[in-house]
Amino acid sequence: MRGDLSPPAVGVGTEPAIEVTGLVKTFGAARAVDGVDLVVPTGGVFGFLGPNGAGKTTTIRILATLLPPDGGAARVLGHDVVREADRVRERISLTGQFASIDEELTGSETLVILARLLGFDRTRAAGRADELLDAFGLAEAGGRTVKTYSGGMRRRLDIAASVIVTPDLLFLDEPTTGLDPRSRNQVWDTIRALTGEGTTVLLTTQYLDEADQLADRLAVIDHGRIIAEGTPAQLKASVGAGTVQVRVSDPARRPDAGRLLAEALGTTVQTGSDGDALSARVDDPGRASLALAGLARAGIDVTTFALGHPSLDEVFLALTGRPARAATDAHREQAP
């Protein structure tokens, strides 16, 4: 069941970038997309959040006219993705999960060739390549072969290739998977720059912090269905007043600390994403002080104790009954 949150704010006379009703896609007996309803406003970043296998990429492929739906309807920038596929393709671009660029070409050659394929003459193609290399922080590397690029540089070049002709709507399918933190931040800056120029971005990701950093609004998909939708703040507010985070000095006492916290707070305690911290949702902040006192009586030394707003990790746990990391790992284990 979808979260009871306010609908997206689409201004009067402003056509949504995407409108989806009852979208279905099956592969044999499996329903990869199971009745998705979705409205994506024009402008900014819309996050499409879920673990591997949740239906994110299948939905994107339908919206980008790469897969036909088996049921429902979808309109992109006012055009039906089946009946008006060519009109949709004229106004969108797609960057998939893996960089699709020739490693034997230089960065400049890659962009010039693609620009020529898109109808640019030689002079305009070279000029556009130079513009994009400079805009994406790749000017000094433009003469080097792509095989010498870092993962983050390849990803930025891949995105640059997607905007040789600036699209009205850009699909980014898990653009930072496998990147180190510095490269992820560079890609995030690139996405922000694109939206600043007026491109609407639909970003699929399994990283909750990425959605929190970039998305103006997001939808959570699990098992092919949208289970919640809203701004990051709305989704966080839907799961409770806050969250308690605790670190204990002795890792061997972590299980004891977890049991005591669960009793004092009356809720489930989860291990943090780094494996050391403990966290739990709390609706009554007053119970947090009781939990801290209980740890002290048990002789469990605490190095960190914080009461803050819930994160999107807590949101995912509340919506699906399992942490996002565990959900992602489970899908990886089941993948062929």
N, C-alpha and C positions, 0 to 999 in steps of 0.2 A: 504494500500500500504506500502511495506516495505521501511525502510529508505535507502537512496542511500549511503551506506557505503562500505568500502573496504572489500573484502572477507577475511576469516581467513587465517593466514599464516601457511600453512602446508608444511613442508620441503620436498624436493625431496626425494622420497623413503619412506616417512613417511605416513603410512596409517592412515586416520582419525579414531578416536574412534567411531564416529557415522556418518552415512550418511542416510539422510531421504529425500525422494522425493514424493511429492503429497500425503502425509499420510492423511487418512480419517478414522474417527470412528463415527458411528451414534448410538444413542439410541432412537429408535422410530423415531420421526420426528426431533429430535434435533441432530445437527452435533457438537459433542463435540470437534472433531478435524477436521478441514476443509481445507485440502490441505496444510499441513505443509511441508516446505522444510527446511532442517537444516543440517549443517555440523559442527561437534564438533571435534576440533583438539585433538591429543593425548597429554596428559600432562596438569597439572594445573587444575583450576576450571573453568567450564563453567556454567554461571548462566542462569536459565530459569525463567524469571520474569513475573509475572502477578497476577491479583486478584484471589480470590476464584472463581471457576467456569470457568476460562479462558481456560482450557484444559491442564494444566500442568500435573496433576496427570494421566490423561488418556493417554497422550503421553508417560509418563514414564512407565506405565503399559504395553503398547505395546512394547516399547523398551526392557523391562525386560522379555518379552515373556509371560506375564500374561494375556494379552488380544490379540485376533487376530485383525488385521486391517481390515477395510471394503474396503479399496482402497489404492493405492500407494505402496511404497516399503520402507523397512528400513533394513540397515545393521549395525550391531554392532561388532566392532573389526574384520571386514571383513566377517562376517557371516550373512546370511539372517535370520531375526527373526522368520520367519514362517518355511522355509524349513530346517533350521539348528538350531532350537531352543536349542537343547541339547548342541551344541558347544558354543552357546552364554552363556548359564547358567554356563558352566564350568569356565568362565572367568569374570563373573560379580557378584556383590552383591547389594542388595537393602535394604535400611533402610527407612521404611514408615513414615507416619506422626505421628504415635502413637507407643510408645514403646511396643514391643511384647515379653516381658520377664515375667517369672513366679515370682510373688512377694513373694512367700513362699520359694523360693530358695535363697541361698546366691549368691553374685556376683561370687565367685569362682566356686560354683557348676554349675551356669548357663553356664559359659564358658567351663568347663570340659565336661559337658553333650553334648554340641553342638560340641565340638572338637571330642568326641567319635563318634557322629553320622556322622561326616565327615571323619571318618576312622583313626583317631589318636589312638595309643595304650594308655594305662593308664598313662605311664610315660610321653610320649610326650604331652598328653592332659593336664596334670597337669602343665608341664613346660610352655606350650603355654598360659595357663590361667594366670599363674604368670607373664609372659612377658607382656601380654595385660593389666592386672590390674595395673602394674607399669607404663606402657607407657601412660595409660589414667588417671593417677592420682587417682587410686582407690585401691591401694595396702592395705592401712590401713582399708578400708571398705570391703575388699574381704570376710571376714568371717561373715559379717552381712547380714541379709535377705534384699532382694531388697525393701520390703515394708518400710524399714527405710530410704531409699535413698531419697535425694532431687530430684526435677525434672531434674536438670542439670546432676546429677550423673546417673540417670536412662538413660538419653539420651546418655551419654558417654558409659555406659555399652552396650546399644543397638547397638551403632556404633562399639564397640569392638567386639561384637558378629558377626557383619557383615564382619569382616576382620580376622577371625581366620585363614582362608586361604586367603592370601593377594590377592585381586582381581585386575585385570588390570583396571577395570572400576567400580566405586561405584556410585550408584544412591542414592542421599540423598533428600528425599521429605519433604520439609519444616521442617528441623530438629530442629529448635529453636522455633517453634510456642508454645506460652504459657509460655516460660521461662523468668525468671527475667534477668536483664542486666548482672549480674555477671555470671550466668549460660550460657547465650548466648556467652559471651566472651570466656568461657572455651570450648564450642563446636567449636567456630571459631578456637581456637588454635589447637584443635584436627584435624580439616579439613586441616589446613595448614601443620600439621605434616604428614598427609597421603599423600598429594601431594608431599611433600618433599621426600618421600620414593618411588615416581614414579607412584602412583595410579592416574588415571584421575578421576575427580569428576564432575558429572553433578548434580548441586544443583538447586532445585526448591525452590523458595521463593516468598513471597508477601511483604517482607521487603526490601525496597529500599536501606537502609543503609547497610544491610547484603550483597546485591549484590555488592555495592560499595566497601565494605571491602575485599571481598573474590574473586570476579570473575575477571579473566584475560580478558574474553570476555563474552558477554551475548546476549540473544535474548529476546525480549518482545513479549508475546503472549496475545491476547485479542479476545474473542469470537471464539476461536479455530484456529486463524490465527496468524502467525508471522507478526508483524507490523513493527519491526525494529530489527537490529542486528549490533553489533560492540563492540568495547572496551567501557568501561564506559566513557573514555575521548571523544571518537568519538560521542557517543550518546549525551553527554552534549554539545559538540560543535555544534551539528546539530540543537539545539533549540535557539541559540542566543549567544550574547557576554557575558552576565552575568545576574545576578539577584540582585534585591534590596530587602533588608530585613529591616523592620521598627518595632519598639516597641514604643507604646505611653504610657505615664505615667498614663493617665486616661482611663481605659477600656471603659468608656461610650463614649469617643470620637473616638473609633476605627472605627465605620462605617463612620464617617466624614473623617477620615484619609484615609480610603480605597477609598472613592469617589474622594478625591483630588489627590491621587496617580494615580488612573486610568486616570484622566483627564491629569495630567502632563506627564505621561509616555506613554499614548495612548495604554494601554494594560489592560488585566484582572488582577485584584489583588486577591490573594488567602490568606486565613487564614492559618498560619503555623500549623505544626503537633501538637504543644503544645497548640493551641487555642488562644495564645496571640499575636504572631507575625503576620505581614502582609508581603507578598512577591509578587514580580512581575518580569517577564522577562523584560529585557531592552537591545535593540540592540545598542543604543547610550548612552554611559555612561555620556555624558554631560547633558542629560535630568534628571539624578539623582539629580544633584545640584539644578535644577529648582524645582523638586518635594520637596526637603527639604525646599527650600525658601517658597514654597506655604504653607507648613504645619506651618511654623513659622508665616506667615502673618495671618493665620487663628487662631492663638493662641493655636495650638496643640503642647504640649510639647512632645519631643521625647527622650526616654531613650537610644535607640539603633538605629543607622542608618548604614547599611553596604552594600557595593557593592562587590559582589564576583562572583565566577563561578557558573553556574547553577547546581543544584543538580539533582539526578535522579527523585526526585519528580516533578520538572519542566519538565523533559523529558517525564514522564508519562502523565502529563497534556497536553503537546503539542501533543503527539501522539494519545491520546484517547479522549481529550476534557473534562476530569474530573480528579480530584486528585486521587492518588492511594488509599488513605484512604477511600474516598467516594465510590470508585469502590468496594473495599473489603467489606465495610459495606453493600452496596446494594446487593452483592451476598449472604452475610450472611442472610439478611432479606428474600431473595427469596428461601433460602435453605429449603427443606422439614423438 
